[in-house]
């Protein structure tokens, strides 16, 4: 993890003006793995501006910025007692700075705020760093799914043991990372 001292890190709901930048970020983040996805699965993974705007409209997409530059994104979709985590991405140049951890902790905070019991996400076997991150944060593998011919790993975290003991989270992370 590199030093983030003297940086202002903010997590906020995305707005419509962020949609193109989020689309570019998703494409940049996953482009190195493009040949490991089926064509249709890759297109579904990077979403595109229209789907991003739909999620923004429904207040489902968050961004994390460093000094005002969008450096990551995450979509949070509540349903059936679960907060589904989708489209987690960190810009390649911003990786290894703890942004993924901050976004996942934000997702857990949001689930607690909404009194949801589970966090669920899917990832691919070739995103090994992401899998390690999710496991380190308490996610367990719970089977597989398929995205247009690309195998996905389903991961779940049960929040029940600590849902009511969580401290209030902040969305400004000035100088929080070492």
N, C-alpha and C positions, 0 to 999 in steps of 0.2 A: 504494500500500500504506500503510495507516495504522499508527500506532505501537502495538506490542504490548508495550512495556516494562512491567515490573512485572506481567506476566500469566503465569500458569502454563498452558502448553499441553501437553496430554498426549494421546497416541494409545494406545488400549488396545482389547483385544477387547471387543466388546459382550456384555452378559449379558441374560438374559430380562427383567429389570426395565427395560431400555432400549428394548424393542421398540416400545412405543406412542410414545415420544418420537422414535424414528427414523422411524416411519411419518409422524408429524406433520411432521418435518423434510423428508422426501422430498416430501410434498404441498406444503408451503410453498415449497420450492425450485423446483418445476416448475410451480406453479399459473399463473404468468404466461405460460407457453407452452402451457397446456392446449388452447386452440383450434387449435394447430398440429399436435397429435397426433390420430390417430383415437381414438375413445372407448376402444376395447380396448387400444390402444398406451399411452395415458395410464395406464390401470388397471395394466398390466403394469410401467410405469415406476415408479409409486409403491408397488408391491408389496402393501402391507397388512400388518397385524400377524402373521398366520399365516405368510406367506412369510418375513418377517423373523425370526420365532422359529425357523423351520427353518434358516435360515442361521446364526443364533446358535448353535443346537444343534450344527451342524457346524463351528463355530469359523471361520466365513467372513466375519463382519461386524466391522468396526472402527469406532470412533468417535473423533473428535477433540474435545476439550473445552478451553474457555478458562475458567479459574478455576472448574472444576467444572460448567460449563454445556455440554451437548452442542451443538456448533456445526457438525459435519460428520460424514459417514459415507462408508464405502467398503466394498465386498464384494470379496473376493479368492478366486477359485476356481481351484485348480491342476488341470490335466488335459493330458496329452499333451505335456509339455515346455513348456507355456505357462501363465502366470498370467493368467487372465481377470479383468479389472477391471470391476465392475458397480456400479450404484447409487451413483455418485459424486455427492455433494451437499454444498453448504455453505449454511447458513442465510442468507437474504437479508441480515440485519443484520450478519453476520460476513464478508461478502465483501470482497475487496480487502485482505485482511490476510495473505495467503500460506498460508492453510490448505489450499487445493487443491494447492499445490506440496508442502507437507509430507506430505499424504496420498499423493500420487503417488510421492514419494521413499520413503515407507514401503513402498509396493507394490513398488518396485524392490528395496529391501532384502530384503523377504520372498521375492521371486523368487530373489535371489542366495542367500539362506539355504537355499532348497529346491533350489538348483542347476537352476533352470529357465532356458531360453534366451530365451524371448519374453515380452513383456507384450502383451496384446491387449485392446482395448475397442471399443465402438461408441458413437457419439454421433449427434446429428441436425444437419443443416446449419444450423438456426436457433440452435444453441448456439455462436455464433461465438467468444465469449470462451473457452469450454472448448476449442474446436478450436485456437485460438492457444496456449493453455497446453500442450496435448498436443504440438503441433508444437515449441514452444520446449523441451520436455523430451525431444525426439528421436523422437517418434512420427511415422510416415509413413502417409499414407492408402493403403489397400490394398484398394480396392473398396467395394462397397455391399452392404447387406443390407436386409431388409424386416421391420418389426415391425407386423404387422396393418395394413398399408397406409400406415404412416409410414416413409419412407425413412431408412435409417441409413448412416452412414459407418463403415467398418471401419478401425481404426487399429492399427498394430503397431510395436513397438520391439524390435529385436534386441539382446540383452544380451551376446552372446558376446564382443565386443571388450573388455569391462571386467568380466565376471562374477567374476573371481578377484582383481581389484585393488581392489574396493570396500572402503572403510573400514567398520568396524562402526558401525551407526547407533544412535542413541539414540531412545527414544520419549518423552522428556521434553524439551520445547523452551523452557524458561524463558529469557526475554529473548533468544531467538535471532533474532527478526525485527526489522528496523528500520522 
